[in-house]
Amino acid sequence: PGFKSYLFDFLDKEGISGEQLYNCDETGLNYRMLPTRTLASKKEASAPGYKKSNERVTILACSNATGNHKLRLILIGKSKKPRAFKKLTQTDNMPPWYTHQKKAWMNSQIFKTWFEQEFVPAVEKNLVA
């Protein structure tokens, strides 16, 4: 018996439904990064002064196993107040939950804050409904 059958047996034994089972996954998005290979020219990547862009954000997505409860995305950038948000008065109500970190990486403090302030209240609200 593999992990999948063990998991299903455990969930059945404990009475946990797909509504109560959540999964999160994070990914990095490097934007403004030129491809390392092109069909047109190899000169750009080897041109003097060429430097790979390290502009990135980390995105964390989370939903329950049935897929009917999707939490808002976590978006982690490097800037405390990105220029793209300058006209927003409150970033708390944006579709993604935005925060910042020096390298735009997830860390334990960011996860703990998100878990307590966003995940737990949203899941409690969903499971009571």
Backbone as JSON, one array per atom type, in Angstrom:
{
  "sequence": "PGFKSYLFDFLDKEGISGEQLYNCDETGLNYRMLPTRTLASKKEASAPGYKKSNERVTILACSNATGNHKLRLILIGKSKKPRAFKKLTQTDNMPPWYTHQKKAWMNSQIFKTWFEQEFVPAVEKNLVA",
  "N": [[0.84, -1.2, 0.0], [0.54, 2.15, -0.89], [1.38, 5.64, -0.29], [-0.87, 7.15, -1.01], [-3.12, 5.44, -0.58], [-2.79, 5.04, 2.16], [-3.16, 7.68, 3.08], [-5.87, 8.18, 2.3], [-7.15, 6.22, 3.86], [-6.51, 7.14, 6.44], [-7.77, 9.7, 6.44], [-10.42, 8.9, 6.14], [-10.78, 7.36, 8.47], [-10.43, 9.33, 10.45], [-12.51, 10.99, 9.83], [-12.28, 13.18, 8.11], [-13.09, 15.44, 5.65], [-12.92, 16.41, 2.14], [-13.51, 19.07, 2.13], [-12.34, 19.99, 4.42], [-9.66, 19.58, 4.14], [-6.68, 21.06, 3.27], [-4.34, 22.44, 0.92], [-1.25, 23.98, 0.23], [0.97, 25.71, -1.95], [4.03, 27.07, -3.08], [5.57, 29.29, -5.43], [8.16, 30.77, -7.38], [8.24, 33.77, -9.22], [9.96, 35.07, -11.74], [10.11, 38.01, -13.14], [10.53, 40.15, -15.99], [12.76, 38.86, -16.9], [15.03, 37.97, -19.29], [15.02, 35.45, -21.84], [17.33, 32.68, -21.68], [18.25, 31.58, -23.98], [17.95, 32.33, -27.45], [16.4, 32.4, -30.68], [16.99, 34.34, -32.45], [19.33, 35.94, -31.8], [22.53, 35.61, -30.27], [24.03, 37.49, -29.15], [22.96, 39.33, -27.32], [22.83, 38.2, -24.72], [25.5, 37.91, -24.21], [26.52, 40.39, -24.39], [28.46, 43.3, -23.44], [28.0, 44.38, -20.11], [25.62, 43.06, -19.77], [23.27, 41.75, -17.59], [21.61, 39.36, -15.72], [18.23, 39.74, -14.85], [17.05, 40.02, -11.56], [14.59, 40.43, -10.58], [11.88, 39.52, -8.8], [8.97, 37.82, -7.52], [7.38, 36.02, -4.92], [4.87, 33.62, -4.91], [2.14, 32.26, -3.21], [-0.23, 29.79, -3.3], [-3.37, 28.55, -2.15], [-5.81, 26.13, -1.41], [-8.82, 24.23, -0.66], [-9.29, 20.62, -0.75], [-11.49, 19.98, -2.34], [-11.63, 22.1, -4.0], [-13.41, 24.17, -3.93], [-13.0, 26.22, -2.16], [-10.95, 28.73, -2.38], [-8.25, 30.43, -1.2], [-7.13, 33.87, -0.98], [-4.33, 34.76, -2.97], [-0.94, 34.77, -1.77], [1.37, 37.28, -2.14], [4.65, 37.97, -2.35], [6.91, 40.47, -2.32], [9.89, 42.49, -2.91], [9.8, 45.14, -2.21], [8.57, 47.43, 0.21], [6.53, 49.28, -0.25], [5.4, 49.02, -3.2], [5.71, 50.71, -6.35], [3.62, 50.24, -8.08], [1.46, 50.06, -6.41], [0.99, 52.57, -5.46], [-1.24, 54.3, -5.73], [-3.17, 53.06, -4.32], [-5.08, 53.07, -1.38], [-5.45, 51.3, 0.68], [-3.81, 48.33, 1.06], [-4.68, 46.05, 2.19], [-7.12, 45.17, 1.25], [-6.73, 44.23, -1.26], [-6.92, 41.89, -3.99], [-4.7, 39.89, -3.95], [-2.85, 38.9, -1.01], [-0.54, 40.95, 0.12], [2.9, 41.19, 0.99], [6.24, 41.96, 2.11], [9.74, 41.12, 1.71], [13.26, 41.0, 2.06], [14.55, 39.46, 0.01], [12.37, 38.67, -1.37], [11.31, 36.23, -0.59], [9.54, 33.46, 0.87], [9.24, 33.14, 4.36], [9.46, 31.86, 7.76], [8.24, 33.69, 9.51], [6.61, 35.3, 7.85], [4.9, 33.29, 6.86], [3.7, 32.41, 9.26], [2.36, 34.76, 10.1], [0.57, 35.11, 7.92], [-0.83, 32.69, 8.17], [-2.11, 32.96, 10.68], [-3.53, 35.43, 10.44], [-4.89, 35.36, 8.0], [-5.38, 32.7, 6.85], [-6.52, 31.0, 8.97], [-8.87, 32.54, 9.89], [-10.29, 32.64, 7.41], [-10.7, 29.93, 6.76], [-12.14, 29.04, 9.0], [-14.47, 30.56, 8.65], [-15.35, 29.52, 6.21], [-15.82, 26.81, 6.85], [-17.83, 26.96, 8.74], [-19.92, 27.99, 7.33]],
  "CA": [[0.0, 0.0, 0.0], [1.3, 3.39, -1.01], [0.99, 6.8, 0.52], [-2.23, 7.58, -1.35], [-4.1, 4.62, 0.14], [-2.62, 5.35, 3.58], [-3.8, 8.98, 3.33], [-7.32, 8.03, 2.24], [-7.58, 5.46, 5.05], [-6.39, 8.04, 7.59], [-8.83, 10.71, 6.34], [-11.7, 8.22, 6.4], [-10.79, 6.98, 9.89], [-10.56, 10.55, 11.25], [-13.7, 11.72, 9.42], [-11.88, 14.45, 7.49], [-13.6, 15.53, 4.27], [-12.17, 17.27, 1.22], [-13.77, 20.46, 2.51], [-11.48, 20.32, 5.56], [-8.27, 19.29, 3.79], [-6.12, 22.17, 2.5], [-2.99, 22.31, 0.39], [-0.63, 25.23, -0.21], [2.22, 25.54, -2.67], [4.6, 28.36, -3.46], [6.41, 29.33, -6.62], [8.8, 32.06, -7.64], [7.99, 34.33, -10.55], [10.99, 36.02, -12.15], [9.59, 38.8, -14.24], [11.54, 40.94, -16.71], [13.95, 38.05, -17.15], [15.17, 37.58, -20.67], [15.34, 34.03, -21.99], [18.77, 32.41, -21.76], [18.55, 31.25, -25.37], [17.03, 32.89, -28.43], [16.62, 31.97, -32.05], [17.41, 35.49, -33.24], [20.69, 36.43, -31.57], [23.2, 35.21, -29.04], [24.84, 38.63, -28.71], [22.38, 40.07, -26.19], [23.22, 37.59, -23.45], [26.94, 38.03, -23.99], [26.91, 41.78, -24.6], [29.03, 43.91, -22.24], [27.02, 45.0, -19.22], [24.42, 42.24, -19.63], [23.09, 41.16, -16.26], [20.29, 38.74, -15.57], [17.35, 40.44, -13.92], [16.66, 39.2, -10.41], [13.31, 40.92, -10.08], [11.03, 38.36, -8.58], [8.0, 37.76, -6.44], [7.0, 34.66, -4.54], [3.42, 33.49, -4.87], [1.66, 31.07, -2.53], [-1.65, 29.52, -3.55], [-3.9, 27.61, -1.17], [-7.24, 25.82, -1.53], [-9.17, 22.95, -0.07], [-9.18, 19.51, -1.69], [-12.59, 19.99, -3.3], [-11.4, 23.22, -4.92], [-14.45, 25.21, -3.86], [-12.56, 27.33, -1.3], [-9.61, 29.18, -2.77], [-7.86, 31.62, -0.44], [-6.43, 34.81, -1.84], [-2.91, 34.48, -3.13], [0.07, 35.57, -1.07], [2.33, 37.85, -3.07], [5.78, 38.49, -1.57], [7.85, 41.24, -3.13], [11.03, 43.06, -2.18], [9.51, 46.51, -1.82], [7.52, 47.62, 1.22], [5.44, 49.97, -0.94], [5.7, 49.02, -4.63], [5.16, 51.84, -7.11], [2.35, 49.83, -8.68], [0.41, 50.2, -5.41], [1.02, 53.92, -4.86], [-2.56, 54.94, -5.72], [-4.07, 52.32, -3.42], [-5.06, 53.59, -0.01], [-5.32, 50.15, 1.58], [-3.44, 47.11, 0.37], [-5.31, 44.91, 2.87], [-8.3, 44.72, 0.53], [-6.37, 43.8, -2.61], [-7.14, 40.45, -4.19], [-3.67, 39.11, -3.27], [-2.37, 39.34, 0.31], [0.82, 41.37, -0.21], [3.87, 41.52, 2.02], [7.57, 42.11, 1.53], [10.89, 40.51, 2.35], [14.45, 41.48, 1.37], [14.79, 38.7, -1.22], [11.05, 38.26, -1.88], [11.15, 34.81, -0.28], [8.7, 33.07, 2.0], [9.99, 32.72, 5.55], [8.56, 31.37, 8.8], [7.46, 34.8, 10.07], [5.55, 35.64, 6.88], [3.92, 32.21, 6.85], [2.96, 32.44, 10.53], [1.45, 35.91, 10.05], [-0.5, 34.78, 6.97], [-1.61, 31.6, 8.73], [-2.95, 33.46, 11.77], [-4.39, 36.56, 10.06], [-5.63, 35.12, 6.76], [-5.81, 31.32, 6.67], [-7.42, 30.51, 10.03], [-10.2, 33.15, 9.81], [-10.98, 32.28, 6.17], [-11.1, 28.53, 6.86], [-13.23, 28.96, 9.99], [-15.66, 31.12, 8.02], [-15.8, 28.58, 5.18], [-16.31, 25.56, 7.44], [-19.07, 27.24, 9.48], [-20.96, 28.32, 6.34]],
  "C": [[0.87, 1.26, 0.0], [0.76, 4.5, -0.14], [-0.45, 7.21, 0.27], [-3.28, 6.76, -0.59], [-4.01, 4.85, 1.65], [-3.34, 6.66, 3.93], [-5.31, 8.86, 3.32], [-7.87, 7.25, 3.43], [-7.57, 6.35, 6.29], [-7.52, 9.07, 7.59], [-10.19, 10.11, 6.65], [-11.84, 7.88, 7.88], [-11.03, 8.2, 10.79], [-11.8, 11.38, 10.89], [-13.4, 13.08, 8.81], [-12.33, 14.43, 6.03], [-12.68, 16.41, 3.43], [-12.38, 18.74, 1.5], [-12.8, 20.92, 3.6], [-9.99, 20.15, 5.27], [-7.75, 20.38, 2.86], [-4.7, 21.87, 2.05], [-2.51, 23.68, -0.07], [0.64, 24.88, -0.98], [2.71, 26.91, -3.09], [5.45, 28.2, -4.71], [7.03, 30.71, -6.75], [8.47, 32.5, -9.05], [9.06, 35.37, -10.82], [10.46, 36.78, -13.36], [10.71, 39.7, -14.78], [12.82, 40.15, -16.95], [13.96, 37.63, -18.61], [15.44, 36.08, -20.75], [16.85, 33.83, -22.1], [19.19, 32.04, -23.18], [17.51, 31.91, -26.27], [17.34, 32.3, -29.79], [17.21, 33.11, -32.88], [18.88, 35.85, -33.04], [21.24, 35.92, -30.25], [23.97, 36.38, -28.44], [24.29, 39.3, -27.45], [22.82, 39.5, -24.85], [24.71, 37.73, -23.17], [27.44, 39.46, -24.19], [27.5, 42.35, -23.31], [27.93, 44.57, -21.4], [25.75, 44.19, -19.06], [24.39, 41.63, -18.24], [21.7, 40.58, -16.19], [19.49, 39.53, -14.54], [17.01, 39.5, -12.76], [15.37, 39.72, -9.79], [12.37, 39.74, -9.98], [9.99, 38.64, -7.51], [7.79, 36.29, -6.13], [5.49, 34.66, -4.39], [3.08, 32.19, -4.13], [0.17, 30.95, -2.8], [-2.12, 28.44, -2.58], [-5.39, 27.39, -1.43], [-7.52, 24.5, -0.83], [-9.19, 21.88, -1.16], [-10.32, 19.47, -2.71], [-12.44, 21.11, -4.32], [-12.45, 24.31, -4.84], [-14.12, 26.33, -2.89], [-11.11, 27.66, -1.63], [-9.31, 30.46, -1.99], [-7.16, 32.59, -1.38], [-4.94, 34.48, -1.84], [-2.07, 35.31, -2.17], [1.04, 36.02, -2.15], [3.43, 38.48, -2.22], [6.74, 39.17, -2.51], [8.98, 41.77, -2.27], [10.7, 44.42, -1.58], [8.38, 46.58, -0.79], [6.3, 48.28, 0.6], [5.77, 50.03, -2.43], [5.03, 50.19, -5.35], [3.81, 51.5, -7.72], [1.18, 50.01, -7.71], [0.25, 51.63, -4.91], [-0.33, 54.61, -4.81], [-3.56, 54.21, -4.83], [-3.96, 52.88, -2.02], [-4.89, 52.46, 0.99], [-4.96, 48.92, 0.78], [-4.07, 45.88, 1.02], [-6.49, 44.34, 2.09], [-8.0, 44.3, -0.9], [-6.68, 42.32, -2.76], [-5.98, 39.59, -3.66], [-3.33, 39.71, -1.91], [-0.9, 39.67, 0.1], [1.64, 41.62, 1.05], [5.24, 41.6, 1.35], [8.63, 41.42, 2.38], [12.09, 40.85, 1.48], [14.72, 40.76, 0.04], [13.5, 38.2, -1.87], [10.83, 36.76, -1.7], [10.16, 34.62, 0.86], [9.64, 32.73, 3.17], [8.97, 32.35, 6.64], [7.69, 32.49, 9.38], [6.32, 35.2, 9.14], [4.48, 34.56, 6.89], [3.07, 32.22, 8.12], [1.95, 33.58, 10.55], [0.28, 35.63, 9.13], [-1.42, 33.71, 7.56], [-2.59, 32.11, 9.78], [-3.95, 34.52, 11.31], [-5.28, 36.27, 8.86], [-6.22, 33.71, 6.7], [-6.85, 30.89, 7.7], [-8.79, 31.19, 9.95], [-10.98, 32.74, 8.55], [-11.49, 30.84, 6.22], [-12.24, 28.37, 7.86], [-14.54, 29.46, 9.38], [-16.22, 30.14, 6.98], [-16.41, 27.32, 5.79], [-17.6, 25.75, 8.23], [-20.22, 27.45, 8.5], [-21.65, 27.09, 5.8]]
}
